[in-house]
Amino acid sequence: MTEKRSAGILLFRGTGPDLEVLLGHMGGPFWAAKDERAWTVPKGEYEPDETPVAAARREFQEELGLPPPDGELLPLGSVRQSGGKLVTVWALAGDLDPERVTPGTFTMEWPKGSGRIQEFPELDRAAWFDLDTARRKIVATQEPFLDGLEELVNGAERS
């Protein structure tokens, strides 16, 4: 069995204390009533025949309904999520109006065991957060991406 892998883009704007990141709130019934630890980097799975960078750009568009801004992708590394999936993320400087987000959807049986198939948004909303707030909102296994971004952006600023 092939290892599940995801790739994504962490969009950011500003520097220093004004540094903000764009996160998406996970859609579907499991996440509807949750806020803390229910936000994520826009990302998605990819197959071995697709490069992680191409997957990150594709998934950004699929998850948010908008293309990623032009610019250089800056590697933030990879983390293994609790379910075993390897997630690789790049940072990208840019701006985006969360009101323009039109998320992709997925289908699942809900309620479980009911035989009813329903459609849900992959991300039900997107928002900009300062890093302190983002650290409370993002799923715990993705926090290292915020740390890496802060070092990348604010560390370069000090150089």
N, C-alpha and C positions, 0 to 999 in steps of 0.2 A: 504494500500500500504506500502511495506517495504521501509525503508530509504535506499538510495543508499550510499554505503560505498566503499572506496578504501584503499589499503594498499601499501606501497612502502618502498624502501631502498635507503637511501642517502649514497652513497659510498664516503669515504673521505680518504685523505692521508696527511701526514705531521702534524705539530703542529705550534703553534704561528703564526708568519707572513707567514710561509710556508704552512699553512693549505689550502687545495684545496678540492673542491667537484666536483663530476661528475654529470652533468645535461644533459637532453635530450631536443632537440628542437622539439616541437610538429609538427607532420606531417600533411599533408592535405592542401587543398587550402586556408583555412582561415588563416593559420599561415605562409605560404610560404614567404611572403614579410616582415614579422615582425621579430624583433630580441629581443629588450628589452621587458620584460614581456611575452616572448613566449617560455621560457625554463621551464622544470619541473623536479621534482624528478621522476625517473622511478617508475610507480605505475599503479594500475588498480583495477577495481571493483571485488568484491567477494560476494558470496552468504552466507546466514546464516549458512549453513552446513560446511563452511570452516573457519579455524581459520585465524585471521588477519596475523599472522606470516607466515603461510603456503602460504597465498595469496601474501604477500610481496615477498617471495622468488620466487614463480611461476611467478609473474608479472615482476620481474626483468629479468628473463630468457626470457619471451615472448617479452618484450619491447626491449631488447638489443640483444637477440639471444645468450647470454652467461650466464652461471650460475653465481650466486653471489659468490664471494670468500668465503672461509671458515672463520669463526670467530664469535665472539659474537655480536649479535644484541643489540644495545643500544637504549632504547625507547626515542623518541623525542616528543611524544605526538600526539595530534590530532588537526586539524583545520577544520572549516566548510568553504567550498568554496562558492563563490557567488551564485552558482546554488543550494546550499543546501546540496551537497554531503559532508559526513564526511570523511576526509582523515587522516589516521594514518601512521606515518613514523618511521622507525628505522634507526639509523646510523650504518655503518659497515666500519671498517678500512680495506683498501685493495687497490689494484691497478688494472687497466684494460686499455688496449690499445683501445682508441676510434676508431681506424682504423679497428678493428676486429668486431665492432658492425654490426649485420645483423638484423635489426628490424623486428618485426612482422608487419602485415598489417591489414587494415580494408577496408571495401567497403562502398561506399555511392553514392547517385545520385549526379552527378556533370556534368555540371552546374545544379543547383537546378531547377527542373521543366522540365529538358530535357529528362528524361526517360533513360538516359545513366548511367549505374552503372560503377564506376571506383574504382580501388584499390589504396590505399595510404599507406605509411609507418606510423606506430603509432608514431614513432620518426624518423625524417629524418636525424639526426646526434646527436652525443654525444661529449661532450668536458669537459675538466677540467677547473675550474675557481677558482681564489682566492676569498675569501669571499666578498670583496668590489665589484668585478665585478659580482659575482653570485647574489648579492642583486639587481643589476640593470637588470639582465637577467631573474630571476625566476618570475613566476606569483606571484603577490603581496600577495595573501592569503597564500603562502607557505614560505614567509620570516621568520616566527617564527621558522621553522625547522633549518634555518641557524643560528639564534640566539641561539637556544638550543644546536646545535652542537658546536658552538664556546664556550659556557659556559661549556659544558661537557668536551671538549678536552683541552681547554686552562685553564679552572678553575681547572681541575684535575692536570694540569701541575704546577700550583702555590701552590697546597697543599703540 
